[in-house]
Amino acid sequence: MKSMTGFGRAAATLPDGTEANVVVRGVNHRFLDVALKLRDEYAALEPAIRKAVAAVAARGHVDVLVRTTRPAGAGVKIDMDAAERYAREWREDSSKRGLPGELTARDLLSLPGVLRAEENADGDSSFEASLLDLVDKALREFDQTRAREGAALFLTFEEILQRIDKGISLLDAARAGISDRIAASLRERIAKLAAGVALDDGRLEQEVALLADRADITEEIDRLKTHLAELRRLLAAGGPIGRRLDHLAQEIHREVNTSGSKVRETGAIRLVLDLKADLEAFKEQVQNVE
């Protein structure tokens, strides 16, 4: 199990002298959403970088920032033919307009097309491979931090599930003898309201059975135990389980709510409230799981 939150960084000097720095950050998201920032001249690497991210993360918003700084003058070519054409055309036209006849070197270098990025003869294959290796290194560190966060989440889940397990057991025990307690309470109320009136025991038993059925949470308890067992199985299995954990947490919350609407005794109500609090803590942490 891994968290969607992570951080990775890698820096190196590439074969052509370029200083490269790659930063990878991840936060929670319903799906895999990759935000990639790199220079336009490296746009051809975008599919490979996205594929590398997808091999590491199944879910989450992942920012990948690639910064590069080339050494002064590296990869730049002066197009002398373009500079000569600019200078010649300027001389021919400036005399007709009464303008200075010569352009300075600064003037020429600032004109479009005189300075150009020099293309590597081998298509920058070694440069691209080195940059992708650096991205992979940053992604490995990013994945390691996600694994450490996941291990911490696992321990947190264990603590919360122990409390939920105990709460379900106490709620299960609280329903024992509910029919007897309902009958005693009903007899007491009838005795106060209709003192001296003979009771119809058959009718009383029917009312007790009806009230006991309404207060019965046997099915809810059974489903809660089943969902809790499935939660533990998923946590033990690991992998990208965040969505399934979230779904199960919602199912458990639904069963607890149903139980809360049925129980009427103070002790049982308190147990339901405690379960709801623990479930909220569990659901909050599940949002971090991949």
C-alpha positions, 0 to 999 in steps of 0.5 A: 500500500502506498500513499498518493503523497510523495516527493522526489528530486534528481540533479545531474550534468548531462553529456553536453554540459547541461545542468538538469534538475527534475522535481516530482511531487504527488498529492491526492486525486481521484485519477492519475493526473500528470502535470508536466513542465519542461522546455518546448525544445524537449516536447518530444520527451513528454510521452516517454515521461508520462509513461514513466510516471504511469509505471510508478503511480496508478492514482494521484495528481503528479507534478513533474518539473524539468529545469535545464540550464545550458552552459554559456554559448553551448548549442548556439550557432551564428548564421553568418550568411544571414548576418551578411544578407542583413548587412548588405541589404541595410547598406543598399537601402540606408544610403537612399534614406540617409541612415548610417551605412553600417550595422554593429555586431550587436545589431546583427546578433539581435536580428532574427535568424542570426543566432540559432540553436545548434542541432546535434548530429545524432538527434540528441539521442544521448542527451534525451536518454540521459534526461529520461534516466534523470526523470526515472531517478527522481520517480524512484525517490518519489515512489520510495517516499510514497511507500514510507507514507503508505507504511505509516498509513497502514499503522494508523489504519490498524489502530482505527480498525482495532477501535472499530472492531471493539465497537462492533463487538460491544454493539453486538453484545449490547443487543443481547436480551433486548426483547426482555428489556423491551417487555419490562419497559412496556409493562412498566409504562402500561402499569403507570398509564392503566393502573388496575387494568388487566393486561392481555398477555398475548397482545403484549407479546405481539407488541414486544415482538414488533418493537424487538424486530424494529430494534434488531440490528443482527443483519447490520452487525453481520454485514459490519463484521463482513466488511471489516474482514474485507478491509483487513484482507485488502490492507494485507494484500496491498497495491492500489486499493484506495478506491476499494477502501473508500467504497468499503468505508462508505458501506460500513458507515451506511450500516452504522447509520442504520444501526443508529436509527434502530437502537434506543438504549443510551449505551448502544447510542453511545457506541454508535456515535463512537463508531461514527467518529472512528469511521470519519477518521478512517475515511479521512486517511483513506483519501491519501491511499493510492 
